[in-house]
Amino acid sequence: MTEVVTPLDCAWLLAEPGTAPARADMRIGLSRAHIASIEPLSTTPAGPRRLVLPALANAHDHARTFRSATLGAFGQPLESWLHFLGVLPGVDPYLCAATSFARSVRHGVTNLMVHYTRVQGGLPYVEEALAVARAARDVGIHIGFAVAMRDRHGIGLCDDATMLAALRPALREPVSQRLAVRPLPPAEHLAMVDALAQALSADPGLASNVTLQYGPAGVQWCSTPLLESVAQASHCSGRPVHMHLLETRYQRDWADHTHPQGIVNYLDSLGLLSPRLTLAHCAWARDDELALLAERGVTIAVNTSSNLGLKSGIAPLAAMLQQGCRVAMGLDGMAFNEDDDALHEMRLAFALHRGWGFEHSMSRSQLWAFAARHGRRSVRGASADALPGGTVTPGAAADLLVLDWDAVDDDSLFDDVDPLDLLLARARGLHIDQVVAGGRTVVRNGRVTGIDEAALKTELLASVRAALAEGSDFATWRRQLGELAGDLGSFYRRSSWAGCC
């Protein structure tokens, strides 16, 4: 059977940004999910100029559609911000996921990690997860879906009883009812993953867009028996694991008090450190911990904007690279402009971590591995190696961004300016004209092709507004969350962990 090849012509091709120079006037041949050929054109393509480059990957996210400022959580540190995520009523999970995924793909992401920590609750868990999978299929992206797990510390970094005692008396009952953890045995957490795996396998059309993963929330939120069970299950099944680690200085203090032998050593003793593991943040990790993560082949998802927005800190990305860590870019639903713009996130990370003055601590090739290649492994697991991404070469995944180069290069003066310079200086999601994911054009003329994004957003907003209008307790809970934030601030400023853990 003759291979059907679809041509894609461009004025500029950045096949391996930072490694190979830009090539002018090229034709890319797409065959199903991979790139079949790349050939020079004899003349410049007619019409507006286009630049083609590999699509980006988001190695850490949660499929949330409502943003922090909308919830009234802008400026909150992580420890109080987390609770604002529950200020809204549960709504249709498909609408939430589809509108979130659409915003991501329009801004350059075709592989997206979903650590599913916000359950809407209107459906049994497996049905809700399948709705998220349908949203990924319809939008046209591949997701890693990590079933979130936690069995302790629902309010803060201490047990719930200790945290409740630190709050003003009027808050204790509502906070306990809404936030205290009702733990499940580890076997039930693992059974949920197995049940979802079985449901996905019954629908190959959904399964092809999803890599199922274990998602322990973080060491502070998971008991040793739960983490041990996840490590063993991952070893036996080969499924990836996705988990937060050392996101804030309070978590660093807690970790040093609770695990004096070292929190990374603790994870290693449980068997969790392996190439199957992605750790989100590691903003407060130390050099010796980074060296061990590198030795074990763990991926670190660095979330630059999220760490800035939640006042968590700046991750030691230069040290991670120096220690040999595999690092990937995460947006965490907290891009700097609250727009999920992956091109902007990449540029911000590079500006912070490339080095000062004449020193260079992050090269352009390292930046591209960070933004486009390593995140695919966090999303897809080891299967990412079978069809490589982050490059535009024959045999690679047909995951591409097509930028309106006339809009980016709108003040041209010289013929020898490197297109990569312009891309890193000013390109944003609004410059993306097309997105190709797995050989399928999922964004055309800046609009998602698989769903009516505007209609779904209108439906979602109407549903949430109606639910808020019907329930007066939402306004009360928002007020109580503001009071809770004040009490939590007093608790964490004391930084007293004795008798807490």
C-alpha positions, 0 to 999 in steps of 0.5 A, spaced: 500 500 500 502 506 497 504 511 503 500 517 503 504 523 505 501 530 506 506 536 505 507 542 509 511 548 506 514 553 510 519 559 509 523 557 515 524 550 519 527 549 526 528 542 526 532 541 532 532 548 535 539 550 539 542 544 535 541 545 528 541 551 524 534 554 521 533 552 514 529 556 509 524 554 504 523 547 506 517 541 505 515 537 510 512 530 509 507 528 514 505 520 514 500 519 519 503 520 526 510 521 524 514 525 519 516 521 513 520 526 509 524 533 509 526 536 502 528 543 500 523 547 496 526 550 489 522 557 491 520 560 497 513 558 498 507 563 496 503 566 501 504 568 508 511 566 511 510 560 516 516 557 521 515 550 523 518 547 529 517 541 534 511 542 539 512 543 546 510 538 552 507 540 559 510 535 564 506 537 570 499 540 570 492 538 573 487 540 567 484 545 571 480 550 567 478 556 572 484 560 574 487 563 580 485 570 580 478 568 578 477 564 584 480 570 588 486 566 590 491 571 587 497 572 591 496 566 596 502 562 597 501 554 596 499 552 603 493 557 603 492 557 595 491 549 595 484 550 599 481 555 594 481 550 589 475 547 592 471 554 592 467 552 586 461 547 585 463 540 582 461 541 574 461 537 568 468 534 568 468 533 560 467 541 560 472 542 565 478 538 561 476 540 554 476 547 555 483 547 559 486 542 554 483 547 548 487 553 551 493 548 552 493 546 545 492 553 542 498 555 546 503 550 543 502 543 547 501 537 544 503 532 550 500 534 557 501 531 564 494 531 568 495 530 575 488 529 577 487 532 584 481 536 583 475 531 582 468 534 580 465 528 584 458 528 580 460 521 577 463 515 579 471 516 579 472 511 573 467 515 569 469 522 570 476 520 568 473 517 562 470 524 561 477 527 561 480 522 556 474 523 551 476 531 552 483 529 550 481 525 544 476 530 542 481 536 543 487 532 539 492 531 545 496 526 548 495 526 556 498 522 562 493 521 567 495 520 574 490 518 579 491 522 585 492 519 591 493 521 598 491 519 605 493 524 610 495 531 612 488 534 608 489 541 611 497 542 612 503 539 613 501 536 620 496 531 622 489 534 621 488 534 629 494 538 630 492 543 624 485 544 626 487 546 633 492 551 630 485 555 627 480 559 630 475 555 634 469 558 629 473 555 623 475 548 626 468 545 624 467 547 617 475 546 615 474 539 618 468 537 614 471 540 607 478 538 608 480 533 613 482 527 609 478 520 610 484 515 608 483 509 604 487 503 604 493 503 599 489 497 596 483 501 594 488 506 591 491 501 587 484 498 585 482 505 582 488 505 577 487 498 575 479 499 574 481 505 570 486 501 566 481 496 564 475 501 562 480 504 558 483 498 554 475 497 553 475 503 548 482 503 544 480 510 541 480 513 548 486 509 550 491 511 545 490 518 547 492 516 555 498 514 558 495 511 565 500 513 571 500 513 579 499 519 582 501 520 589 500 527 591 507 528 595 511 525 601 507 530 606 500 527 603 502 520 603 503 515 608 509 510 608 505 504 606 501 508 600 508 510 597 511 503 598 505 500 595 505 505 589 513 503 588 511 496 588 505 496 583 510 501 578 515 496 578 511 490 577 506 494 572 511 498 568 506 504 569 509 511 571 509 515 577 508 522 578 509 526 584 510 533 587 516 534 591 520 540 595 515 545 592 516 550 598 520 552 603 515 549 608 515 543 605 523 543 606 523 544 613 518 539 614 522 534 610 528 535 614 524 534 621 521 528 618 526 525 614 533 527 617 536 521 613 534 525 607 527 525 604 530 523 597 534 517 600 527 516 604 524 515 597 530 511 594 529 506 600 522 505 598 524 503 591 520 509 588 526 513 584 527 510 577 526 512 570 519 511 571 518 517 576 517 524 575 517 529 580 514 536 580 518 542 582 524 540 587 524 548 588 528 546 594 532 540 593 540 540 594 545 538 590 546 531 593 539 530 592 539 532 585 545 528 584 541 522 586 535 523 582 540 524 576 543 517 578 536 514 578 534 517 572 528 521 575 525 526 571 524 533 574 518 537 572 520 545 573 514 549 574 517 556 573 511 561 573 507 557 578 513 557 583 513 565 582 506 566 582 505 561 589 511 565 592 514 558 592 521 560 590 526 559 584 528 552 582 535 551 582 535 549 574 542 550 573 544 546 579 539 540 576 543 541 569 550 541 572 548 534 576 546 531 570 538 531 571 533 530 566 529 536 567 522 538 563 518 544 563 511 544 567 506 549 567 502 547 573 496 551 570 499 557 573 502 560 567 505 567 568 499 571 564 494 565 566 494 563 559 497 557 559 502 560 553 508 554 553 512 559 548 512 564 554 513 559 559 519 557 555 522 564 554 521 566 562 525 559 564 530 561 559 531 568 562 531 566 569 536 560 568 541 561 562 546 565 566 548 572 568 553 576 564 558 572 560 556 566 564 552 560 561 548 555 565 543 553 560 544 552 553 539 553 547 539 545 546 538 544 553 532 549 553 529 545 547 530 538 551 527 542 557 521 544 553 519 539 548 523 533 549 523 530 556 516 532 558 514 527 553 517 522 557 513 524 563 507 524 559 508 518 555 513 514 560 518 509 556 513 509 550 516 516 548 522 513 546 519 509 540 516 515 537 521 521 538 519 528 539 522 535 540 525 534 533 523 535 526 526 529 523 524 523 518 521 518 523 520 523 529 513 524 531 508 529 527 507 534 533 509 541 530 507 548 531 506 552 525 507 560 527 505 566 523 512 568 521 510 575 518 507 577 525 513 575 529 518 578 524 514 584 523 520 589 523 525 585 519 532 589 517 537 584 516 537 578 512 542 574 517 538 574 524 537 567 526 530 565 527 531 562 533 533 569 536 526 572 534 523 566 537 526 566 544 525 574 544 518 575 542 514 569 540 507 567 543 501 563 543 498 568 539 503 567 533 501 560 533 497 559 526 497 551 526 498 545 531 499 538 528 499 533 533 500 525 531 499 528 524 492 531 525 491 538 525 488 540 531 489 547 531 488 551 524 488 559 524 489 559 531 482 555 533 481 548 535 478 544 530 476 538 534 471 542 539 467 548 539 471 551 544 467 558 545 461 554 546 463 549 551 466 555 555 460 558 555 456 552 557 461 551 563 460 558 565 453 558 565 453 551 569 458 554 574 454 561 575 448 557 576 450 553 581 453 558 585 447 562 585 443 556 588 448 555 594 449 560 599 454 556 602 459 557 597 460 565 599 461 563 606 466 558 604 470 563 600 470 568 606 472 562 611 478 561 606 480 568 607 480 567 615 484 560 614 489 563 610 491 568 616 491 562 621 495 558 616 500 564 615 501 564 623 502 557 623 507 556 618 511 563 620 512 559 627 516 553 623 515 549 629 515 541 627 516 538 634 510 533 635 507 535 629 509 529 624 
